[in-house]
Every structure is written in C-alpha cells, then in structure tokens.
Amino acid sequence: MQTIEDLPELDFDSADYQRAPFETLAGWARNWQVARSARGVEILDYDLCRQAILDRQLGTGHPKLMNVLGLPEGRPLDYKRNSISFHNRGPRRRDLRLPVTRLMGPEGTERFRGDIEKVVDRVIDAIPRDQSVDLIGALCDPTPSAVYCYWIGAPFEEAAFVARTSHSVQKVHTRNPAHRQEILDAFEALIDFVDARIADRRASPADDLLSDLIAAEKAGHLDADDLRNWVIKLAEANTDNSSHQIGIAVIELATRPGIWARLHRDPALVPAAVREVMRYRPRSISTSREAMEDMQIADVAIPRGTPVFANIGATHWDGRYYANPERFDIDRTEEPPHLNFGGGIFSCIGRYAVTMEVEQVITRLARDFPDLTVEDYGYTHSPMFTLVSHLTARLT
C-alpha cells in the first residue's frame, strides 16, 4: 500500500503544461494512474476518474475551497454553505437536485429549444458583418447570459450584468485569495439581482423556469432558501462555463475548414462535432472531490479530508480508450462518452441546456457563414479549466 507521499508530483505551473496541457496530461497518465500535486491527489486514469466521479466515499470539495479563499462570514459564504455545492451524497443532495433535474433533464430542456434558438438568432443578428469582431463580447458572453435572463424573466439588457458577475464569481476556482473581494462583490450584486427577480415572478408568474421553480416551492419540493440558492447557482455556473464552451467550439470547428464545410452542408453532424470538441479540449479539465472517510484509490491510501481531483483532460487523451486521441475527429464511434459534465449525483444539471446552446450557435454560424474566419484567438489552461482568453473573427 502506497501513501500520498510516495506518489510522483505533478507541476501544473510547468512550461510543458502551460504550452500543451492535454499532451502533458496524457504523458503523465501513460506513466501513472495516480499522482499528487500542490492541491491534492491527482487521478489520471479513465476508469479511476469515472469511479471517483461516482464514488460515494468522495464528496464535494467546495467547503475546503472556501477555506482556501478565506471567504468571511456574510451573505456570499452563507449562500455557498446552503447551496447544493456544499452538500455531499445523501438524502439532502438528492432532494435538492430532484425538482431541478425534472425541469432541466432531456425532456424538460427540450421545451426551451425554440426560445434558445430565438436567443441565439437575436445575438448573432446583432453581430456586425464583414469586419473584425470580438466574439467573446458579441457572442460567447451574451448567449448563455441572455438564456438565463429568459429563464428568470429578466430583460435581455440584463445579460451583460449576468455575464460579468458569473465570470467574477467563478474565480472561486482559481483558489487565489487575491480575487476574494471581486468574488464577494459579485456575489452580493448577484444575490440582490436574484431576490428582485424572484419577487417579480412571485407577483407575476409566467411560462419560464423561475415560475416553475416557484411552483415547485409551493408544492413543497423546495423551501424559499433552496429556491433562491438554485436561481443564484444557475447564474453562477451557467454563463462563465457556457461562454468558454461556446468559444472553444467556434475555435476548434471554424479553424478546420474541411469540418466547417461539412457542418455547413449537413447540420445533422453538429451534435457529433460538439461532442468531439468537448472530448478534445474540454472546458472542465478536472473536477474536485474530498475524501469523506479513510479510503483507497488503486493501491494508494487516502486519508479522510484529502482533496482528490479527477483529471478529465487526461482521460480524454488516453489512447487506450480513444484511437489517436490527439487527432480531432468528428466521426468517432464506439468510444466512451466524454466526462466534461461529471456523472451521477454530482453531474452538471445544466448539461443538456449548455449542449443545446453550443449546438445551436454552431448550427446557425455554419449555416449562414460558411466563410467565417477566426482571425485571432488564445487559450489559457488552469488545472481546472480551459479558458478562451481572446477570440476575434469575421462573419462573412
């Protein structure tokens, strides 16, 4: 039996990781199933990662993350403590997830398809043609934040606020206390915004997600705090993650002219193309857990309280599961699903909506702009996420 101290140490600040993160992760995975880093235990093997995502001995890593950031007592920390992010496996987490899962599962999300298409059309119709455009500001941010505004009955013009605050609160995952004040300020503003939207919808119910959540509260499936925390959570997690995922998809598909031409000719290929984007360059490079008891991963003893990270980016580039993983191939078949959205009771509840948003953006762009040109773009990669730093394109 090995101890954590016996494991090889990974350096996410290394030049190799910063230059080629997925190739570096794949190289580490060829050598080791489990390793360690400055943040905790690192799982690199596909089967072990999938097992860790589902393992009932592993719980949420958010409480420790809040301690790392040093969030003080107040509304933001109170929200985090009472949101689903802080609840481990068991009846409480299940009861919190169930009413929202019903509304945002495959069938529930399908009812949003027409409205998501309208949002995407409105955003893309506003983008200037035949000139260089910052697509992060013109497309990637407005699309998911406007969808969120639709869900809660907020004016389209509030989308900029939603995008800005979502980007700020997601900096909790940097594990950097230097962002503490920005995170706190953004949460305070978001909480006030959500409280106002809930009060509005209580007075004037409509055919939207927030009204459905209020109905679930009235039926006794959620209490008032749970309702509020879910509406905050949807803003917290939705815009930042979806914005980067849209940007990644545009870059990876539009910079490959042969694939872009195929998508223009046959929109039915878009879902497979988006799946390959999420496999090849996942937005979520790893997902955090914490050992809820003394346990064992492979032949390594993991003490209770140890942070554990399932490295999704390593599994997606594992040649044992994906043939020639370094090749971008939208025709992949009979290979395991990507792990971008986690799994089990910790799976991303909004995964169907996010996927629908990305697919609709790509479908519309490929259909109407077969000569779309990505002029400049950049990625940065933390141990947790792929981030699109800049994206300039010309819609022609």
N, C-alpha and C positions, 0 to 999 in steps of 0.2 A: 504493500500500500504506500503510495506516494503522499507527501504533504505538499501544500501550495509552494513552500519554499524550494521544493525540488524541481518545480516546473521552469521551463525556459521563459525568459522575459521578453515581451514584445514592446517595441518602441513606436508608438503612433506619431511621434514627432520626427521620426527619421526621414531623411531625404527620400528614401525609396518609397515609403508610404505616401508622402506628400506628392511625389511625382506620379506614382502608378499604384493607387491604393488597392485595386482589386487583384492585380497581378501579384502584389506583395502579400495580400491576404491568402491568395491561392498557394503561393510558395510556402508560407507558414503552415498552411493546412496540409500540404504534402509531407511536412516533417513532423507535425504534432497534432494530435486530436484536441488537446487541452494545453493551455499555456497561462501565463499571468501577465499583468501589466500594472502600471501605477494605479489604475482604477479598480482592479479586482481580477477575478478568474475569467479567462477568455476561452470560450468553446469555439472550435474551428471546423469540426466535422458535421456534415449534413445531418446524419442520424442523431447525433448527440444534441445538435441545435434544435431539431424538431422535438426531441424528447424533452429538452429543457423548457421549450415554449409551453409544453403541455403538462410538465411535471408538477404534481400537487405539493411537492416539497419546496418548490420555488415560488416565492410571492413577489409582489410589486417592489421595485427599487426606489419608488418616489420618496418615502419618508427619509431615507438616508440622503437622497439628493437635496432635499430641503435643508438638511443639516449642513451639507457641504456649502450651499449658497449662503447660509446664515440668515434665512428669512426671519424677520422679527414677528412678534405677535401682532395681529391685526387682521383685517378682512381678507387679504390675499392668502395668508397662511391658513386662516380658518376655512376658506373655500377649499384649499388643497387637501386639508385634513379630512374634510367631509365629502369630497368628490370621490368618484369611483377610482381615481388614481391611487388612493391610499388604502383601498380595501383589497385584502387578499382573497384567495379562493375560499368559497364557502357560501352560506345562505345569503349573507348581506350583499356580496358582489353579484350573485345570481339574481337577487330580487331587484337590484338597481339596473342590471342590464336588460332584464326581460321585456319591460314595456317599450324601451327604446329599440331593442332588437326587432320587435314586432313591427315597429314603424319604419325601420331602416334596413330590414332584410331585403332579399332579392325582390320579393313581390311588393313590399312597401315602397322600396326605392323606385320601382317601375312607374309608380304614379307620378313621380317627379320628372320623368323623362321629357315630356313636352315642355315643361317650364325650364328645365335645364337647357334644352335646345334654344328656347327663346332668349335666355340669358346669354348664351354663347353667341348667338346671332347679333344681339344688341352690342355686345362688347366688340366683336370682330368688325361689325359695320362701322364702328366709330374709329377704327384704326386708319390712319392716312395711307393712301396707296402711292406706290412708285417713289418712295423716299425712305431713308433710313429711320427706323423706329425702335425705341427701347421697348421690347416686347414684355419685359418684366412689368413695367409700369402700365403698358397698354393692354396686355392680355393675361399674363400669368397671375398677377395680383387681383385684378378686377373680377375675373371669372368666378373663383370659389367664394370670394367675399360677397359678390352680388347674389350667388346662390344662397348663401347663408342669410342675407337680407330678405330674400324671397321666403325662406323657411320661417322667419320670425316676423314677417310683415313690416319690415323696416324699409324706408325709401331707398331706391337704388343709389342715391347720392351718399348714403352712409357707408358704401362699400369701401371707400378709401380709409375711413376710420377703422373698420373691421380688419382690413389687411394690415394696417400699421400696428395695431395693438396685438394682433396674432403673431406677427414677426417678433415683437418685443417679448411677449410672454413665453414664446418658445425658446428664448435664450436661457431658460432654466436648464436646458440640456447641455449647455456649454460647460456646466459645472464650474463656472468662473464667477466668484463673488463680485468682480468688478462690474457686472451687469445687474447687480442687486437692485439699485434704485430705479433703473429703467424698467425692470420686471415689475417692481412694486407699483410704480406709477401707471403702467399699462393695465395691470390687474384692477387697480382702483377705478380707472376710467371704464374698463370693460364691465365691471360689476354694476356701476351706475347705469350704463347703457342697457344692460340686460334687465335690470329692475324696471326701467322705464318701459321697455318693450313688453314685459310680462304684464305690467299694469294696463297697458293699452289693449292687449289681447284679452285680458280678463273682462274688460269693459265692452270690447267689440270682437267677439270670436269670428274667425274666418276659415277658409279652406287652406290651412297651411300647417306646417309641422308644429309650430308653437301652440296653436289651438288644439292639436291632437294631444300634445303633452299635457296641456291644462286639463283636457278631458280625462287623461289617464290619472291625473292627480285627483280629480273629482270622484273617479271610480275607486280610489283608494290604493292604486298601484304605485303611486309616488306621494311623498309629502311635499310641502311647499319648498323646503330647503333642497330636497332632491331635484325638484323641477328646476329651480334656479341654478343649481350646480350643473345640471345637464346642459342648460342653454349656454352657460359660460363655457363649459367643456367643449361644446360643438364649435364655438368660435375659437377657443384656444388651440384646438387640434386641427381644425379644418383648413383655414386659409393658408397658413405657413406651409404645411405639408403639401397641400394640393397645388399651391403656386409653384413650388420647386418641382413637383412631379410633372406638371404641365410643361415647364421649361425644359426639363430633361427629355421629355418625349419629343418636343419640337426639335431640339438639337440632334438627338440620336436618329430621328427619322428624316428630317429635311436635309441633313448634311450627307445623306446617302441617296443620290439622285435616282438610282435604279429602283430602290424601295419606294421612294416618294412617288415615282411614276406609276408603280404598281398600285399604290393606295389611291391615286387619282383615278386609275382605270377601274379599280374594284374595291369599293368601300367595305365590302364584306371581310377584307383582310385586316381591317383596323384593329379589332379585338386581339388577334394573334400578335400583331405588331406591338401593341401596347404591353401585352404580357412579356414579350421579349425585351422591351425597354426596361421593365421592372425587374427582369432577371439579370440583364447585362449591367445596368447601372442603377441599382435600387436606391430610392430615396432614403430608406432606413438601412443603414449599414450594419447596425447591431441593435439589439433590444436588451433592456436591463431587467434583471431579476435579483432577488436576495434570498439566500438560504433561510428557510423558516425553521429548520432544525438541523442538527448534525446529519450529514448525508454523504453520499459518494457519487462522483461523476467519473465514469470509466474506472481507473484504478487510483483516483485521487480523493483523499479525504477532504471534505468541505465543511468547515465548522459553521454552526449557526451564525447568521448575521453577515456572512460573506457576500459581497456583491458579485454577481455572476452575469456575464454578457454572452449572449448567443450571437455570433458573428455571421449574420445573414449574407453579407458580402462575400465571405469566404465560401459558404455553401453554394452560392450561385455560380461560382467559378471552379467548381470541383469536377474534374474530368471524369470521375467515376460515375457521375450522375448526368452530366451534360456533355455530349460529344463536342469536342473542340470548343470549350466554353468561352475562349477569347474571341470567337467568331460571332458576329451579330447575325442572327438567322431567324427570320420571322416564320420559317416553315418548320420549326422544331415540333416533333410529335413524340409521344410516348416517353416523355421525360417528366420528372416530378414537378409539382407546382412550385412557383417561387414562394418565398416566405416573407415577402415585403410587408404583409399585413398581420404577421403573427399567426396565432391559432388558438383554438379552444376558448376558455373563458377570458383570455387576455387578447383575443383577436380584435382588430380595429372595427368598431361598429359601423363607421362610415365608409368602409372599403368599397361597397357597391356604388355609393354616390360618387366617391372620388374617381373610381374607374370610369363611370358613366361620363363625368365631366371631361376627363382626359380624352376618352374616345370621341366625344362629340367635338371637342376642339380640333383634334387631328382630322376627323372626317370632314369638317367644314373647310379647314385650311387646305387639305389635299384636293378637295373637290374644286374649290374656286381659285386656288393659287398654285397651279402645277409648277410654276417657275419661282416659287418662294425661295428667296436667297437668305441664308443665315450668313451675315457679314462678319460678325464677331461674337464670341461667347467665351465664358470661362467657368470652370468648376473649382470649388474648394471642397475638401473632404475632411470632416472631423471623424473621430472614432464612431460617432453615432449616425451621421447624416451625410448625404450628398447635397451640396448647396450650389445653386446656379448664381454665380457672382455677377454676371452681366450677360445680356443677350440682345444683340442688335440684328434686325432683319429687315428685308424689303419685300413687301407684299406686291407681287406683280402677276 
